[in-house]
């Protein structure tokens, strides 16, 4: 395996706030792929589905593009950055309106081979 090889994947405009996505990504940072899959499978937060899908995409990238074995990878870096916010309005009492902020996030994951 090449030393220093990093395989990445990213998901943009995911309809969850970056703050909620960071709560999930803190659980899998630094873990190997098999353990991260187990953690995400039993995580109760909705953002775990997006992280699980992104992890599988990164593993597929490593297997297809670099001929690596998916189980021999570990998570090098995970980040959840803010995306654009969709602004909507909700009518309130006495003719007022309040802003509803529908936040999005950009998720990224980087995998690297385990040290043998």
C-alpha positions in Angstrom: 0.0 0.0 0.0 1.3 3.5 -0.8 2.3 5.5 2.2 0.4 8.7 2.8 -2.4 7.8 0.4 -5.7 9.5 1.3 -9.0 8.8 -0.2 -11.9 11.3 0.3 -15.6 11.8 -0.4 -17.9 14.7 0.2 -21.6 15.3 0.4 -22.8 18.8 -0.2 -26.1 20.5 0.7 -27.1 17.9 3.2 -30.3 19.0 4.9 -29.1 19.0 8.5 -27.4 21.7 10.4 -23.6 21.5 10.7 -23.8 21.5 14.5 -26.0 18.4 14.5 -23.8 16.7 12.0 -20.7 17.4 14.1 -22.2 15.6 17.0 -22.2 12.4 14.9 -18.8 12.9 13.3 -17.1 13.2 16.7 -18.1 9.6 17.4 -16.4 8.2 14.3 -13.2 10.4 14.0 -10.1 8.2 14.1 -11.9 4.9 14.1 -11.5 2.1 11.5 -14.1 1.6 8.9 -15.7 -1.6 10.4 -16.1 0.1 13.8 -17.4 3.3 12.3 -20.1 1.3 10.3 -21.3 -0.2 13.6 -21.4 3.1 15.4 -23.4 4.8 12.6 -25.8 1.8 12.3 -26.9 2.3 15.9 -26.7 6.1 16.1 -30.1 7.6 16.8 -29.5 10.9 15.1 -30.8 11.5 11.6 -27.4 12.8 10.4 -26.0 9.3 10.9 -27.7 8.2 7.8 -25.9 10.8 5.7 -22.6 10.0 7.4 -23.1 6.3 6.7 -23.9 6.9 3.0 -20.8 9.1 2.8 -18.6 6.5 4.5 -19.7 3.9 2.0 -19.0 6.2 -0.9 -15.5 6.9 0.4 -14.8 3.1 0.8 -16.1 2.5 -2.7 -13.8 5.2 -4.0 -10.8 3.5 -2.3 -11.7 0.1 -3.6 -12.4 1.2 -7.2 -9.9 3.9 -7.8 -6.9 2.7 -5.7 -7.5 -1.1 -5.4 -7.6 -1.0 -1.5 -9.5 -3.3 0.8 -12.4 -1.5 2.5 -11.9 -3.2 5.9 -8.2 -2.2 6.0 -8.9 1.5 6.1 -9.3 4.0 8.9 -10.9 7.4 9.1 -8.2 10.1 8.8 -10.4 13.2 9.0 -14.1 14.1 9.1 -15.6 17.6 8.9 -19.0 19.1 8.8 -19.0 22.6 7.5 -22.0 25.0 7.1 -23.7 25.2 3.8 -26.2 27.8 2.6 -29.2 28.5 4.7 -32.7 28.3 3.1 -34.8 31.2 4.5 -38.5 30.8 4.9 -41.2 32.8 6.7 -43.9 31.8 9.0 -46.9 34.0 9.9 -47.3 35.0 13.5 -49.8 36.9 15.6 -50.7 40.5 14.9 -49.6 40.5 11.3 -45.9 39.7 12.1 -43.7 37.1 10.4 -40.7 35.2 11.7 -37.9 33.8 9.8 -37.4 30.0 9.6 -33.8 29.0 8.9 -33.4 25.6 7.2 -29.8 25.0 7.5 -27.6 22.8 5.3 -24.1 21.4 5.7 -21.2 20.1 3.6 -19.9 16.8 4.9 -16.4 15.4 4.0 -14.6 12.3 5.0 -11.0 11.2 4.4 -9.8 7.6 4.7 -6.2 6.3 4.9 -4.8 2.7 5.1 -4.2 1.3 8.5 -0.6 0.9 9.6 0.3 -2.8 9.3 
